[in-house]
Amino acid sequence: MVLKLTRRTLLRSGTAAATIPLIGAPAIAQGWPNKPIRFVVSYPPGGATDIFGRAYGEYISRKLGQPVLVENKAGAGGTVGALEVKQSPADGYTLLFTISTTMIMNKVLYKNLPYDPDKDFELISYMPAGSLPTIVATSTGITNLKELAEYARKNKTNMGTYAAGSYAHLAVAELNKHYKLNMEAVHYRGESPMWADFMSGSLQAGTGAWFVAQNVLQTGKGRAIAVSQKRMKKLPGVQTFAEQGVTSEVFGLQGFVCAAGPAGMPEELLTRFSDLFVEAGRSEKVQGLLDQFGIDDPAVGRPDFKKLVAKEGPIWLKAVSSLGLTPV
């Protein structure tokens, strides 16, 4: 499908036209798209971000009649990929595919961030990461948050996180604050080593994605006692933090995978991509992936993405800042 936009149409659009760099006008006038589109995935191949990036890219390629080339530019919490897209022309041929850490939390996790998430990118679409379960060792006998608190008051309790400054780290801090506990957050570089230690008995609890924690749950060594945001289809009997009286805003925050373009992309192209991501989220392949990963909601469009970042971004930043981490 070709999206025909003329310079006259763009000039009529006021604000949008004012932000279009000179490089964008000729490309649009020639008929977009007329060459392959790049998705720069800012995390390694094989992970959830990469898998979803390729699935959405495949759908968009079919709809636009041009290849979507996925390039993995991993490193420094998504910074390497973000910088690559920041420096790319804003002509609709290069998009960033990344996660909420890159677009929000890196502002306080990195001392000299080489990009400004608010000024260097145009938000296109986000894909909810879904609710994350907090899981305890079955051997502890814990079945809910109140019992976790009672256990932690009497026993040394280590709770795993998949990264310092992550939602899992915030979960430990907020539970400690709410129940006046002193559980220790043990940080890992990703979920796989965290759950491996959990299985060995080194951790009494941990928080992460249902998909990665499946083995822990299926073997019976772990029990989910709470989920963030809202109840999950995969764990329908597990109550949310709020339902159990733990009402910190942190437990309602929406982590996400997302697509963004370089600052200055024409509004018409941003809207077109936004619509395509929403369409792709309803496709059979993406719906299958969502079920496989235990995620209940598909892609959301540009207007709601902007609202989400405006509303929840400050909450994320305040919460992560309160952890007292030294920016790297």
N, C-alpha and C positions, 0 to 999 in steps of 0.2 A: 504494500500500500504506500502511495506517495502522498505526503502532506504538502500541498501547494500553498506557499506563503509568499506574498509580494512585499517589496519595500514599502509600497503605499499602505498596505494593510498594517504593517508594523508601525509605521509612523502614526497611524490613527490610534494605536493602542496606548499612547501617552507614556505612562511610567515605564511599561515594559520596553518600549522602543528606546527610551533614554538610557537604558542599561545595557543595550546590545553592543558589543564591541564590533569594530569595523570588520573583523575577520568573519563574523557571523553572517552578515548580509549577503555576500556573494554565494556562500554555501547554500543558504535557504533559497535564494533566487533560482539556483540551478535545479531545485527539486530535491527535497530531503526525504529519505536517505538515498544516496547514490553510491555508497561504499560501505564496507563493514563497520560495525559499531563495536567499541571495546568496553567490556566490563572489567574494571580493575578491582579485583577482590583483595582486600587488605589482610587476609588471613590465609594460612597454608591450604594446599589441596587436601581434599578428603574430609575436612571439617564441615560442620553444619552450614556455616556462611558460604563456603565454596559450593556445597551441594545445592543449596537453594539458589545461589547466583546462577549456576548452570541451568537449573530447571526453569527459572524465570527467563533467562537469556534464550533458551531454546524456543519457548513460546513466542517471545517478542520477535525472534528471527523469522519464524513462520509468518507472523502477522505483517511484518514490514518487508519481507522478501529480500533481506540482506543478512549475511552471517553476523552473529554476535560472538565475538572472540573473547574468551575469559582469560585474563592474565592475573596470576597470583603475585602480588607484591606485598609480602608479609614482613612484619618486623615492628618493634617498638609500639605495641598496642594499637596497630593500625596506622601509625604515623607515616610509614614508608609509602603505602598505597595512597593515603590522603594527599601527600605532597605531590605524588605523580599526577593526580587528577587536578589538583590546584593549578599546576603549571601547564595543563593541557588547554587547547583552544575551547572556547565555550560555544561550540558549533553543533552540539548534539551527537557527536560521534565518540565521546568518552564519558563514562559514568563511573562513579565510585560505588562499590558494593561493600558495605562494612557493618559495624554494629554500634550500639548506643555508647559504648566506651569511647570510641573514636570521635563521635560527634558531641559528646557531653563531658564525660568524666575526665578525659585527658586534659581538660583545662586546668584541673588542679593536681593531676598526677604527674605532669611534666612541667619542669621549670622553664624551659625554652622551647615551647611547642612551635614548630616551624610553619604552622598554619593556624588560621582563626576559623573555628567551626562555624561561627555566625556570619562571617563576612566573605569567606572564600568559597562557599558552596551554596547551591540552591537545593532545598529539600524536595524530593520527588515522591517517594512512597516508603512506608515502613511496614515490616512484617512482624507482628507480635511474636516475641520469643516464648510466650505462654507462661503459665504459672510454674514456679519452681518449688518442688517439695523439700521440706526439711525432714531428714531421715535420722532415726536413732537406732543404735544397736538393739536388736531384739532381746539380747541377754540382759539388758538393763531393766526390762519389765515396763518401760515407759510407753504410754499409749496416747498422751496428749501433752500440750505445752505446760499445763500446771504440774503434771507429774515430772516433766523435764526439770522444771524449776526446783521441785522438792528433791529430786535426785542430785542436782548440781549443788545444792546447799550442803549436802552430806558427803559428796564424793568429788574428787578432782575430775573435772569434765573438760575434755578437749573436743572442740568442734571444728571440722575442716572447712576450708574455703578454697576455691579454685584460683584465687588471686587476691593479693592485698588490694583493698579499695573496691572490690567487687560487691555485688549484691549479697553474696554469701558472707562476706566480711561484715557488711552492714547488719545482716541478720543477727550475728553474734553480738555485736555492739548494742543493738536495740533490745534484744532479749535480756542482756545484762542490765541495761538501764531500766527496763520495765519491771523486772523481777528482783532488781538489786542483787545480781549474781556476779561471779567472777570467772565465768567460763573462759578458757583460753582459745583464741582463734589461731589455728595452725594453717599457714598458707602454703599452697602448692602452685606449680606451674601447669594448671589445667586440671580437669576433673578426673581423668583416668588414674593418675598416681594417688589422688586423694581417696578415691573409692577403693583402690588396692590396699591402702593403709587401713581404711575402715574395715575391710574384710579380714585383715590380719589382727584386728583388735586394738590397733593403736589409737583409734578415734572412737568416741562414744556417740558422736553425731556429725552431721554434715549437711550442706545444702547444695543442690545442683539440679541439672536437667533430668527429667524423668527418663529420657532416652538413654543417657549415659549410665544412670543408676539402675537400669532394669535388672542387671545380674544380682545386684545387692538385694533388691526386692524379691526377685524370683527364687533365690536360694533360701529366703526366710531369715537371712542374717540381719536384714534391716527392715524397719517399719516406718512408713511415712506418717508423721503426726500433725503436719500442717502444710498448707500450700499458700503461696502469695496470691494477691489479686482476687481470684475467684476459683471456685471449685473446678476440678479437671475431669474431663470425660474418662480419662484413664484411671483416676483415683476418686471416683464419685463420693465415696464415704468419708473422705478426709476433709476436715473443716479448714477454712481459711484462718489466718492469724486473727483477723477482725472478729470472726465468729467465736473465737476463744478468748476475746477480750483484750487482745494485744492490738491496739489501734494506731500505732505509729504510721505516719504517711509512707514510710519506707516500704512497708509491706503491700502497698497498693501501687507501687511504681511499675511502669511497663518497660521492661527491657525489649530490645528489638534488633532485628537485622534491617538494613535500609539501603535505599538507592539515593544518590545525590549527584548533582552535576556541578561543573565549575561555575563560579559566580558569573552572572551575565548571560547565561543561557536564555534564549527567547522564551517568553511565557507560553507561546503556542507549543513549543517542543516539550516544555516541562509538563504541560497539561496532557499532551499526547502520551508521554512516557507514563505519567501517573495513571491514566486510564488503562494503559496496557498492563501495568503491574497488577492493578485491581482485577482485570480480566483474567490474567494468568493465575491469580490466586484462586480462582473458581474452577480452573481446569482440572481434569481428572488426574493428571500427573502430580500437580502441586498438592491437590487434596490428599492424594495417597501419601506424599511425603509428610504432610502435616500430621496425618494419623500415625505414621511411623515414628515421628518425633514427639508425639504426645502434645501437639500444639492445636488448640481448638479454633483459632481465628486466622483468616487469610490476610492478604495485603490490604492496606488502607491507603487512600489517596493523599495527594499533596495538601489540600486544605486542612484535613484532620492531622496530618503529620506536623504541620506548622503549629497548630494549636497544642498538640501533645508536647512538643519541645518547649514552647513558651510556658506551658503550665508546669510540667514536671522537671524541666531542666534545672531551675533554681533549687528544687527540693533535692535532686541528686547531688548538686554541687555543695549545698550546705551539709548534707549528710556525710559525703566523702571527706569534706574538709574537717569535719568534727572528729574524724578518726586519728588526726594528728600525724598523718604520714608525711615524710619528707619528700617533696617532689624530686624526681630523678632528672 
